[in-house]
Amino acid sequence: DSGVTQTPKHLITATGQRVTLRCSPRSGDLSVYWYQQSLDQGLQFLIQYYNGEERAKGNILERFSAQQFPDLHSELNLSSLELGDSALYFCASSVEGGALGNTIYFGEGSWLTVV
Amino acid sequence: DQQVKQNSPSLSVQEGRISILNCDYTNSMFDYFLWYKKYPAEGPTFLISISSIKDKNEDGRFTVFLNKSAKHLSLHIVPSQPGDSAVYFCAAYSGAGSYQLTFGKGTKLSVIP
């Protein structure tokens, strides 16, 4: 158990809909990251928050957005869903925002299936 | 353009033998490399890392080697055990204030008893 909690674990929704994925970081971790793993793909970095503020942005679509709340949990919002958005979405957390050698810990992921 | 490449999608090794997983990268700005192990229905788990100022890092049965001139790193598992059967991801980043990891597509290791 990494200490990173993601909900829901599985989600099936229709095209055009909107979903919210939730992540609770490890106790004491200030940084939260979101990654997407599509079929046969490596993990793709989406976005990072550090202590409530956006720290870095990767290949995140404009239809997607995220935020980190004062209690440090984070939500990833996916809207106008398309079939290609079906993927495993991982949240990860770390103490620091990017210190060299720092380790990030991943949650078990949220499986999103768009039909 | 894939900056971190794991060219072997799968690898089978006999229990007790050495497993060697390879990873190549193209971005010379990467200065820290990590290996993650992933079991089905679980998130990736950190395994071992290496800084670009080193060429080797060892942790028990796991050793990572880095060849900067070739932009190549490898993970050696000795001896391999059935419990090592998992997908192994190579990841890299440049430690410039953001932990934006770039991952390879993974290599599925099967250790045969």
Contacts between the chains, C-beta under 8 A, distances in Angstrom:
chain1	res1	chain2	res2	distance
A	2	B	43	6.2
A	2	B	45	7.1
A	4	B	43	7.1
A	31	B	99	6.8
A	33	B	99	6.5
A	33	B	101	7.9
A	35	B	101	7.8
A	35	B	103	7.8
A	40	B	105	6.9
A	41	B	105	6.2
A	42	B	4	7.2
A	42	B	6	7.9
A	42	B	89	6.5
A	42	B	103	3.9
A	42	B	104	5.2
A	42	B	105	4.3
A	42	B	106	6.2
A	43	B	44	7.2
A	43	B	89	6.9
A	43	B	91	7.8
A	43	B	101	7.4
A	43	B	103	4.3
A	44	B	103	7.6
A	45	B	100	5.0
A	45	B	101	6.2
A	45	B	102	7.1
A	48	B	98	6.2
A	48	B	99	6.5
A	48	B	100	6.7
A	55	B	97	7.5
A	55	B	98	5.8
A	56	B	97	8.0
A	56	B	98	3.8
A	56	B	99	7.8
A	56	B	100	5.1
A	58	B	100	6.0
A	90	B	43	5.8
A	90	B	44	7.3
A	92	B	43	7.7
A	94	B	99	6.0
A	96	B	99	7.9
A	97	B	97	6.8
A	97	B	98	7.1
A	97	B	99	6.9
A	98	B	95	6.3
A	98	B	96	7.2
A	98	B	97	4.7
A	98	B	98	4.6
A	98	B	99	4.5
A	98	B	100	8.0
A	99	B	95	7.1
A	100	B	31	7.2
A	100	B	32	5.7
A	100	B	51	7.1
A	100	B	95	3.5
A	101	B	32	6.6
A	101	B	49	7.0
A	101	B	51	6.6
A	101	B	95	7.6
A	102	B	99	6.5
A	103	B	34	7.7
A	103	B	46	5.1
A	103	B	49	7.2
A	104	B	46	7.4
A	104	B	99	5.8
A	104	B	101	7.2
A	105	B	46	6.9
A	106	B	36	7.7
A	106	B	43	3.5
A	106	B	44	4.7
A	106	B	45	7.3
A	107	B	43	5.1
A	108	B	41	7.0
A	108	B	42	5.6
A	108	B	43	4.8
A	109	B	43	5.6
